[in-house]
Each structure stands twice: as structure tokens, then as C-alpha cells.
């Protein structure tokens, strides 16, 4: 099979790439090109940062800023809203201009090893309460407020440490905004 035939075969395997890719195709693509993702910096009225526990073979085990990879033909803003819905279980508002753009390269990883990440400052509705949805401490997806940067923050999110202590980004620590 030549490369053109192989590509045609792969295209037939993916009905709608905007809905995501089969894991094997996604991993292959991530070996060839950087991935674009959004990360959400969410703080409460006390200046604490909302983090989610991650435990996977790519990122490892530890706390991370909620985030997700942009799908084909999906805007950064749409992905930010989808991440909030999936990882936090609520709708949130966010500044339309990212507060940071970072590049992450993990040379030791063969797949999912190069990212361009857009960090958005986010605001939760005033009545927001964490819904743990039956997830326990140490399980992937567990959400927790942090007053400072935890020691077991994923290494790749170390660039976000400064945002976990600076409250001036949120006007004195207040993060609520009328939605």
C-alpha cells in the first residue's frame, strides 16, 4: 500500500474528525505535529485555584489545570466551554484573550509530546459548588481547591505556578463575575 492509499484508508476510518479521533489515529498524529489545547485558570473568591487530578500514561499522576485539546474546526473558545462542561460540570465565563500562551515539549514521550497551550482566566457563577460525582481523592477527574501550588502538580504545568499565588490577576482574588 502506498502513502496515498494509506491516507484514503485512514480518512474512511474517521467519519467526523470534529467529534474526535480514534485513539490510534490521534496518537499517530501527535507523533507528527504539535497539538493545540486550552487550559483554564479558575480561582474562587478566596484566591484558591481549582485543580483536577490526572492519572494517565501521557501526563502522569498529579494535579493539573483543567484543559483539553482543540478538535478539528473547533474554536479555542468552544473548547474552553467544553472543557468546563466535561471537567468541572458547569458553564463558566472567561476572558476572551488568553493570559498566557505556552509551548510544552516532552522529549521523552513518543506520543502527545508537543503542545501549544492557551491559558484562559475563568470565572465561575457565584452559586458554584464542587460536585465530586462519586470520584474519590486520587482518582482521575477529582476536583479540589488549592490555596497554593501543590507539590504534586504535574511537571508540565509548572509554568502555571505563578498564577496559583498571584491574586492580582483576579482583582484582589475575586473571580466571580455575572454570567
C-alpha positions as CSV (number, residue, x, y, z in Angstrom):
1,X,0.0,0.0,0.0
2,X,1.4,3.4,-0.9
3,X,1.0,6.5,1.2
4,X,-1.9,7.9,-0.8
5,X,-3.8,4.6,-0.3
6,X,-3.0,4.6,3.3
7,X,-4.3,8.1,3.8
8,X,-7.5,7.3,2.0
9,X,-7.9,4.3,4.2
10,X,-7.4,6.4,7.3
11,X,-9.9,9.1,6.1
12,X,-12.5,6.3,5.8
13,X,-11.9,5.4,9.5
14,X,-12.8,8.8,10.8
15,X,-16.4,9.8,10.0
16,X,-16.3,13.3,11.6
17,X,-12.9,14.5,12.9
18,X,-14.6,17.4,14.7
19,X,-16.1,14.8,17.1
20,X,-12.6,13.5,17.9
21,X,-10.4,10.8,16.5
22,X,-9.9,7.1,17.2
23,X,-7.1,6.8,19.8
24,X,-4.7,5.1,17.4
25,X,-5.1,7.9,14.8
26,X,-4.9,10.6,17.4
27,X,-1.6,9.1,18.8
28,X,-0.2,8.8,15.3
29,X,-1.0,12.5,14.5
30,X,0.5,13.6,17.9
31,X,3.8,12.0,16.8
32,X,3.9,14.3,13.7
33,X,2.6,17.7,14.8
34,X,2.1,19.8,17.9
35,X,-1.3,19.7,19.5
36,X,-3.3,22.9,20.4
37,X,-5.0,23.0,23.7
38,X,-6.7,25.3,26.1
39,X,-6.1,25.4,29.9
40,X,-8.5,27.0,32.4
41,X,-7.2,29.1,35.3
42,X,-10.1,29.1,37.8
43,X,-10.0,30.8,41.1
44,X,-12.6,31.3,43.9
45,X,-13.3,34.4,46.0
46,X,-10.6,33.4,48.4
47,X,-7.9,33.2,45.7
48,X,-7.7,29.4,45.7
49,X,-7.1,27.6,42.4
50,X,-9.3,24.8,41.1
51,X,-7.2,21.8,40.0
52,X,-8.1,18.4,38.8
53,X,-6.3,15.1,39.5
54,X,-4.9,13.4,36.5
55,X,-3.6,9.9,36.2
56,X,-2.8,8.8,32.7
57,X,0.2,7.3,30.7
58,X,0.9,10.6,28.9
59,X,0.8,13.3,31.5
60,X,1.4,11.1,34.6
61,X,-0.1,11.4,38.0
62,X,-0.7,14.7,39.8
63,X,-2.7,17.9,39.9
64,X,-3.3,19.8,36.7
65,X,-5.1,22.9,35.5
66,X,-8.3,21.7,33.7
67,X,-7.8,21.7,30.0
68,X,-8.4,19.9,26.7
69,X,-7.2,19.5,23.1
70,X,-8.9,21.5,20.4
71,X,-10.8,19.4,17.9
72,X,-10.8,20.0,14.1
73,X,-12.7,23.1,13.1
74,X,-13.4,23.9,16.8
75,X,-12.6,27.4,18.1
76,X,-10.4,27.9,21.2
77,X,-13.5,29.5,22.9
78,X,-15.7,26.5,22.1
79,X,-13.1,24.1,23.5
80,X,-12.8,26.2,26.7
81,X,-16.5,25.9,27.2
82,X,-16.5,22.2,26.5
83,X,-13.6,21.6,29.0
84,X,-15.6,23.4,31.7
85,X,-18.7,21.3,31.0
86,X,-16.7,18.0,30.9
87,X,-14.2,18.5,33.7
88,X,-16.0,20.8,36.1
89,X,-19.6,20.1,35.3
90,X,-20.7,23.7,34.8
91,X,-20.8,26.6,32.4
92,X,-18.3,29.4,33.1
93,X,-17.3,32.7,31.7
94,X,-13.8,33.6,30.7
95,X,-11.7,36.4,29.3
96,X,-11.7,36.1,25.5
97,X,-8.0,36.9,25.3
98,X,-5.7,34.3,26.8
99,X,-3.5,35.4,29.7
100,X,-0.6,33.2,28.5
101,X,0.5,31.1,25.6
102,X,3.0,28.3,26.4
103,X,4.7,25.6,24.5
104,X,5.2,22.2,26.1
105,X,7.7,19.7,24.7
106,X,8.2,16.4,26.4
107,X,11.1,14.8,24.5
108,X,10.9,11.5,26.5
109,X,7.4,10.8,25.3
110,X,6.9,9.3,21.8
111,X,3.2,10.5,21.6
112,X,1.4,13.5,22.9
113,X,4.7,15.2,23.5
114,X,4.3,18.7,21.9
115,X,1.6,21.2,22.8
116,X,0.8,24.8,22.2
117,X,-1.4,25.8,25.2
118,X,-3.6,28.9,25.6
119,X,-4.3,29.7,29.3
120,X,-7.7,31.4,29.9
121,X,-8.7,33.3,33.1
122,X,-12.1,32.0,34.1
123,X,-15.0,33.0,36.3
124,X,-17.5,30.7,37.9
125,X,-21.1,31.6,38.8
126,X,-21.5,32.8,42.4
127,X,-23.5,29.7,43.4
128,X,-21.0,27.2,42.1
129,X,-20.3,24.2,44.4
130,X,-17.9,21.3,43.6
131,X,-19.7,18.2,42.5
132,X,-17.3,15.3,43.0
133,X,-19.7,13.0,41.1
134,X,-18.7,9.9,43.2
135,X,-15.0,10.4,42.4
136,X,-12.6,9.9,45.3
137,X,-9.3,11.6,46.2
138,X,-6.6,10.2,43.9
139,X,-9.0,9.2,41.1
140,X,-8.7,10.9,37.7
141,X,-11.0,13.9,37.5
142,X,-11.2,14.6,41.2
143,X,-11.5,18.4,41.7
144,X,-10.1,20.3,44.6
145,X,-9.4,24.0,45.5
146,X,-5.8,24.8,46.4
147,X,-4.6,27.8,48.4
148,X,-1.1,27.4,46.9
149,X,0.7,25.4,44.3
150,X,0.6,21.7,45.4
151,X,3.9,19.8,45.4
152,X,2.4,17.1,43.2
153,X,1.5,19.5,40.4
154,X,2.2,17.9,37.0
155,X,5.7,19.0,35.9
156,X,4.5,20.3,32.6
157,X,2.1,22.7,34.4
158,X,5.0,24.2,36.4
159,X,4.7,27.3,34.2
160,X,1.4,28.0,35.9
161,X,2.8,28.1,39.5
162,X,3.0,31.9,39.4
163,X,-0.7,32.1,38.7
164,X,-1.5,30.0,41.7
165,X,-0.1,32.6,44.1
166,X,-0.9,35.8,42.3
167,X,-4.3,37.1,43.1
168,X,-3.9,40.4,41.4
169,X,-5.0,38.8,38.1
170,X,-8.4,38.4,39.7
171,X,-8.8,41.8,41.2
172,X,-8.0,41.0,44.8
173,X,-8.7,37.3,44.5
174,X,-12.4,37.7,43.4
175,X,-13.2,35.5,40.5
176,X,-16.9,35.7,40.4
177,X,-18.5,37.6,37.5
178,X,-22.1,37.9,36.4
179,X,-22.7,35.4,33.7
